[in-house]
Amino acid sequence: MFWRLYQYSLRAMLRKKSTLFWSLAFPVVLGTLFQLTFGSHSEEFARIPVAYAAQGEVETSPFLELLDAQEGPGGLVTVRRAGRAKAEKLLREGKVEGIFLEKENGEVSLVVDEKGIGQSILSGILEQYARYASAFARIGAENPAGVRAAAEGLEKEAAYLREKGISDRPEHYFMDYFYSLLAMNCLMGMTVGVEIAANGKADLSDLAARKAASGAGRFWMILADLAAAVTGQSVCVAVSLAYLSGVLGIWLGGHYGLILLALMVGSALAVFLGAFIGVAGKWKKDVKEGICVAAMLASCFLSGLMAGGMYQVVEARAPIVNRLNPASLLVCAMRSLEIYGTYGRYARCVAALAAMTAVFGAGAYLCVRREQYDHI
Amino acid sequence: MAEKVVEIENLVKRYRELVALDHLCLSVEEGEIFGLLGPNGSGKTTAINCILSLLKFDKGSVRVFGEEMRPDNYRVKRQIGVAMQNVAVFGELTVQENIDYFCGLYIREKELRRQCVEDAIAFSGLSEFRKFYPGKLSGGLLRRLNIACGVAHKPKLIILDEPTVAVDPQSRNRILEGIQKLNREGATVIYTSHYMEEVEQICGRIAILDKGRCIASGTKEELKSMIKTGEKIRIEAEGLTPVQEKEIGELRHVYQVGYQDGMLEIRCSGGKHNLAHILEYFGKNEIGFGRVYAEQPTLNDVFLEITGKELRDPVGGQQ
């Protein structure tokens, strides 16, 4: 019986136009708009334009080689070689964010005319170069035979930095929009949960009263509805994920299986939370749906859907909110996979989501286990 | 003696200060169509919800098939079919899927269920509409679907709560014929309505409810014999004087006379040839008259005489 009820419930859910719009079409449209808005900016920020000007005749130098490497795949800058006057003109016109000036003796300095993330990254490149140049000079002076080994070590570190990225790269702020979008996609399941509650509690709808009068156990009917809702919501989220990565070409850091797992747990949480809101209290269904929409928007706002970097702001000022906010937990889980490449933080976030799902599921069950009503 | 399918004893249900059911006592026997008749707000739906164990009640007992009715008494519930007052189907499932869904809440065996669904579709005349979604059906067809969902599993007890509200005459006749057919096939039916004609047409025994109380019950003949009115005569008569009106009131078996806007209304308390006696008086006194109507008392007359108000007076509020 469970399987048949599950099938019909899933069928009914996937045929409901409002559910399809909010859980499928809306995230796809919003994702497309995000891509149109942030896609080009992301590319610009990913490559920081910088000018290189040498004093005297400098054809090649270790620093130039470093810059060449940074222009390659996974690099951070695009370099324009120019004379000093031309370079300063480019800086004034805002066409470059800084000028690397290299003297004939190999000393390199950075000229910028404002402070920002791009300038910080250029400064970081210069500092890294200065540190390595100093180390190589010392090794060369003290142990010429160790230079080769040091160079190999440097190469590995450089490769590591390029492949793994660094967390304060500007495009991560844009990525948060997409992560939050996927989180919102999951949380759309809250309204589905309210619908299930309405169809499971005889004092909330005629359909629920009709089902309650039937010869089937209520527990199995509600469980089938919940399972179908989680499945349907997960399908919608999986389609959104596939669209973002496959059609729009947004790099979400790989680990798509784990991302999907987090999103499925998030969908389950949303459905159970919606069901809990649906069965708790004596407000009308419309009011409960309104509460769900408000909660979803607030949750997504705090995770950075409407304002990039909000997640970091909340993390700095009220980290407990990020530990409890479902959208923030989802964003954190997905970011942690991309940025850290380790699974500890991801596992903690998903476990927190699963724990909340269990809590709201138990709460919803306690509210509906009563099978007779004072008023229908 | 027929077995009692439903027994309600001293049922009391209060909604705060409002007493919805006031020591209601009813019994429904196996194989009958039992009518619950009453105006809106008389407690019919509340009584049904108590029988189905959806509503808590304050006092009394409900037994179905000899067992005390409880929310988790699924063995008894599986023998009950119900069509609620408001249509309760899935808008996103087709006619066939809806019937299959509800039938499946009672019958697990796939082949048996398939046959039951086909029978229900044929019974309700929805064959042409089996692939339609409920939103595309007319009010009458929707009511038929609601009933088909309730009876597809061939229950022993069928509860129909105002199944003909807002349906066209064709669908109404089909529904009433269908109910009689189900009854002939062995189902016991509880039928609630505020349409007295329907109840008179199909119900063997009737209970009249008012303000949560059963004010009268029995066969329609028994109910009509409870009241003074045996015959109601109306005559179009112009220029009737108060003296003549008084003299008509003194004729044998006549107990009430009213004259308004050229229409004379006379109530007789039984007896025979009342109309002939009255027309004889008209002839002797050379009183001209037009159309003449003679009616047997209706259930509305029963209700009117017992409660002092019309059966169809909209009381409103919770039922």
Interface residues (C-beta under 8 A of the other chain):
Chain A: M1 R4 L5 Y8 R11 A12 M13 R15 K16 A202 S205 D206 L207 A209 R210 K211 A212 A213 S214 G215 A216 G217 M221 E371 Q372 Y373 D374 H375 I376
Chain B: Y15 N49 L52 S53 L54 L55 K56 P71 D72 Y74 R75 K77 R78 Q79 I80 V82 M84 N86 V87 A88 V89 F90 E92 L93 E97 D100 Y101 F102 G104 L105 Y106 R108 C149
